Every structure is written in structure tokens, then in C-alpha cells.
């Protein structure tokens, strides 16, 4: 697919935004916009946060927290896999040397 940027329009909380996006990333952009719209509507409907900017900041903080949590889990999983692999290799070396 072409990587040339195209103008896409997404709607978030009933406001339309114009976004430059590579053609092959259009589906991801639409999915991200829907996810953001859903999350912002959830925060708005909770009634605890008022104002578009504040709602956006709360959602951004939640998304950032989720991203950091996933990155930490991946890092722990990779470290665990490395330790498991090293352990298996050490066992194989021990067996080969016997």
C-alpha cells in the first residue's frame, strides 16, 4: 500500500477532526478514534469530569497508564523468558558435559 498521507476525518464527542494519515494506516486511525470517542463518552457520562479538555486529559492519562503497564508486563515477560532460556541452556550444557 501507499504511504502517501491523506486527509481523514474522524468524529470524537460529536466534533469532527481533520487528520493527515498514511493510506495504509487509515483503518488503525479510525479504530483509534472510535476507541477514544468511547472512552471520552464514558468519562463524560460519569459526571465527575466536565469540559472537553479535562475529559481529554483524563482519558490521555488513563491510556498512558495502560500503555506503561503493558510495557512493564512485556519487559517482565521478556526477562522471564531470557532466564528460562538460560536455565535450559545451562541444563543442556551440564548434561552434555557429563
Backbone bond lengths (Angstrom), bond angles and torsions (degrees), N, CA, C in turn:
res aa  C-N    CA-C-N  psi(-1)  N-CA   C-N-CA  omega(-1)  CA-C   N-CA-C  phi
1 X - - - 1.451 - - 1.514 110.53 -
2 X 1.298 115.76 159.53 1.458 121.89 -178.89 1.519 110.51 -78.00
3 X 1.325 115.45 142.98 1.459 120.06 176.92 1.526 112.06 -96.59
4 X 1.343 117.54 6.70 1.459 119.13 -178.89 1.525 109.58 -67.06
5 X 1.339 114.62 136.88 1.463 120.10 -177.69 1.519 110.77 -71.93
6 X 1.312 114.27 139.40 1.448 122.17 175.73 1.521 107.95 -124.69
7 X 1.311 115.03 155.97 1.458 119.04 176.13 1.515 108.48 -86.69
8 X 1.310 115.45 124.49 1.460 122.06 177.14 1.525 108.06 -117.52
9 X 1.310 115.66 152.25 1.458 121.63 177.87 1.514 108.53 -116.58
10 X 1.335 115.65 129.09 1.457 120.54 177.06 1.521 107.99 -125.89
11 X 1.315 115.44 150.70 1.461 120.95 -178.98 1.526 108.16 -114.24
12 X 1.329 115.15 124.62 1.459 121.62 179.17 1.521 107.30 -131.48
13 X 1.316 115.99 122.52 1.473 122.58 -176.06 1.524 111.21 49.50
14 X 1.319 114.74 48.29 1.463 123.20 175.72 1.524 114.44 64.98
15 X 1.319 117.33 13.61 1.463 121.17 174.69 1.525 107.43 -113.62
16 X 1.324 115.34 138.00 1.454 119.59 -179.07 1.528 109.51 -95.22
17 X 1.337 114.79 135.38 1.455 121.60 179.39 1.520 109.38 -122.54
18 X 1.315 115.45 140.92 1.454 122.92 178.73 1.525 107.21 -99.76
19 X 1.349 115.90 126.16 1.459 120.67 -175.36 1.521 109.56 -131.97
20 X 1.330 116.49 132.09 1.467 120.43 172.98 1.523 107.23 -80.65
21 X 1.323 115.85 131.97 1.456 120.13 -173.25 1.522 109.25 -151.08
22 X 1.349 117.78 135.72 1.470 119.34 173.59 1.531 109.49 -59.88
23 X 1.306 116.89 144.56 1.462 121.55 -176.43 1.526 111.72 -56.42
24 X 1.329 117.04 -38.41 1.463 119.18 -177.23 1.530 113.13 -77.69
25 X 1.324 117.69 -2.80 1.465 121.55 176.94 1.525 112.59 -107.98
26 X 1.331 117.26 5.00 1.461 121.27 -175.73 1.523 112.37 -57.91
27 X 1.326 117.19 -47.61 1.465 120.01 -178.18 1.528 111.45 -61.90
28 X 1.327 116.67 -39.47 1.465 120.50 178.25 1.523 110.79 -65.41
29 X 1.341 116.62 -39.79 1.460 120.66 177.43 1.524 111.14 -61.98
30 X 1.317 116.66 -46.20 1.469 121.15 -179.75 1.522 110.01 -61.87
31 X 1.320 116.92 -43.29 1.462 120.76 179.17 1.532 110.62 -64.24
32 X 1.329 117.24 -42.60 1.461 120.94 178.81 1.528 110.75 -63.21
33 X 1.329 116.66 -41.51 1.467 120.52 179.40 1.527 110.92 -64.26
34 X 1.316 117.02 -41.06 1.477 119.84 178.03 1.522 110.76 -63.76
35 X 1.336 115.78 -42.84 1.460 120.53 179.04 1.525 109.85 -61.37
36 X 1.317 116.68 -46.37 1.461 121.22 179.68 1.522 111.17 -62.61
37 X 1.331 116.77 -43.61 1.461 120.83 178.66 1.526 110.69 -59.81
38 X 1.314 116.52 -45.11 1.473 120.76 179.65 1.518 111.05 -61.21
39 X 1.325 116.47 -46.96 1.464 120.14 -178.96 1.529 111.77 -64.81
40 X 1.325 116.53 -40.17 1.464 119.27 179.84 1.522 110.66 -67.59
41 X 1.316 117.37 -36.99 1.466 120.45 176.97 1.531 110.61 -65.29
42 X 1.327 116.90 -38.16 1.459 120.13 177.90 1.523 111.12 -63.16
43 X 1.329 116.66 -44.86 1.465 120.17 179.09 1.531 109.88 -64.32
44 X 1.325 116.49 -44.28 1.473 120.21 -179.58 1.531 110.65 -61.96
45 X 1.337 117.08 -41.86 1.468 120.02 -177.43 1.521 112.50 -71.49
46 X 1.327 117.83 -18.95 1.464 119.76 177.49 1.521 110.95 -67.80
47 X 1.355 115.49 -23.88 1.456 119.99 176.71 1.513 114.61 79.06
48 X 1.327 118.12 -1.40 1.468 120.10 -177.79 1.524 112.48 -89.14
49 X 1.332 117.08 -17.55 1.461 120.85 -179.60 1.525 107.90 -124.96
50 X 1.323 115.23 129.04 1.465 120.56 -178.17 1.525 108.96 -119.90
51 X 1.304 115.96 138.05 1.464 121.76 177.63 1.515 110.70 103.37
52 X 1.316 114.66 134.13 1.456 121.31 -176.77 1.524 112.20 -57.36
53 X 1.324 116.94 -44.25 1.463 120.31 -178.42 1.525 111.53 -63.51
54 X 1.312 117.08 -43.54 1.465 120.59 -179.88 1.532 111.28 -67.03
55 X 1.319 116.37 -38.81 1.461 120.48 177.03 1.528 109.20 -61.71
56 X 1.335 116.44 -45.62 1.464 120.96 -179.95 1.520 111.14 -61.47
57 X 1.323 118.03 -41.38 1.466 121.52 179.38 1.528 110.60 -65.06
58 X 1.323 117.58 -42.56 1.469 120.45 179.53 1.530 110.67 -62.84
59 X 1.321 116.78 -43.61 1.465 120.52 179.07 1.522 109.77 -65.74
60 X 1.332 117.64 -41.54 1.463 120.88 178.73 1.531 110.66 -61.79
61 X 1.320 117.40 -41.68 1.467 120.61 177.34 1.528 111.33 -62.92
62 X 1.327 116.43 -43.29 1.466 119.86 178.54 1.526 111.32 -63.07
63 X 1.337 117.08 -44.40 1.463 120.58 179.30 1.526 111.06 -64.39
64 X 1.324 117.33 -40.54 1.462 121.26 178.61 1.525 110.46 -63.29
65 X 1.317 116.60 -42.21 1.468 120.89 177.95 1.526 110.64 -62.08
66 X 1.324 116.96 -44.32 1.463 120.76 178.50 1.526 111.31 -62.13
67 X 1.327 116.68 -42.56 1.457 121.22 178.90 1.527 110.84 -61.33
68 X 1.322 117.13 -47.04 1.465 120.72 179.36 1.525 111.44 -62.64
69 X 1.328 117.41 -38.09 1.464 120.85 178.12 1.523 111.27 -64.25
70 X 1.324 116.50 -43.90 1.463 120.38 179.45 1.527 110.49 -65.40
71 X 1.342 116.74 -42.14 1.463 120.01 178.59 1.523 110.74 -61.23
72 X 1.330 116.99 -40.38 1.464 121.01 178.94 1.522 110.37 -65.54
73 X 1.326 117.74 -42.44 1.466 121.34 178.05 1.517 110.88 -62.13
74 X 1.335 117.29 -42.30 1.466 120.87 178.12 1.518 111.43 -63.34
75 X 1.318 115.70 -41.87 1.459 120.11 179.10 1.527 110.34 -62.84
76 X 1.324 117.03 -43.55 1.464 120.47 178.42 1.523 111.02 -64.99
77 X 1.324 116.41 -40.13 1.468 120.21 179.13 1.525 110.69 -65.15
78 X 1.325 117.45 -41.84 1.460 120.87 179.01 1.520 110.67 -64.68
79 X 1.327 117.11 -41.34 1.462 121.25 178.62 1.522 109.88 -63.29
80 X 1.331 116.31 -43.17 1.461 120.59 178.63 1.513 111.84 -63.43
81 X 1.329 116.71 -40.27 1.457 119.99 178.55 1.512 110.66 -65.47
82 X 1.320 117.50 -40.38 1.461 121.24 178.71 1.525 110.56 -62.01
83 X 1.336 116.75 -43.19 1.461 120.37 179.64 1.524 110.81 -65.59
84 X 1.328 117.30 -41.01 1.460 121.21 177.79 1.523 110.62 -62.25
85 X 1.297 116.53 -44.41 1.461 121.42 -179.73 1.515 110.70 -63.64
86 X 1.322 116.94 -44.61 1.468 120.15 178.83 1.523 110.84 -63.26
87 X 1.312 116.13 -38.94 1.466 119.74 178.31 1.516 112.20 -63.66
88 X 1.335 116.22 -43.97 1.470 119.85 178.62 1.518 111.40 -65.24
89 X 1.328 116.28 -40.22 1.468 119.77 178.15 1.525 110.97 -64.23
90 X 1.321 117.00 -41.34 1.470 120.65 178.19 1.518 110.43 -62.91
91 X 1.336 116.93 -41.31 1.466 120.54 177.78 1.524 110.86 -62.21
92 X 1.326 117.58 -43.30 1.461 121.26 179.74 1.522 111.07 -64.46
93 X 1.335 116.82 -39.71 1.448 120.27 177.29 1.525 111.33 -64.00
94 X 1.325 115.72 -43.09 1.472 120.07 178.37 1.529 110.23 -60.19
95 X 1.333 116.86 -44.05 1.457 120.93 -179.69 1.517 110.96 -65.54
96 X 1.322 117.35 -39.90 1.451 121.35 -179.62 1.509 111.02 -67.62
97 X 1.307 118.52 -33.92 1.461 121.87 -178.80 1.529 112.78 -78.02
98 X 1.312 117.69 -17.52 1.466 121.21 -179.07 1.462 111.33 -77.97
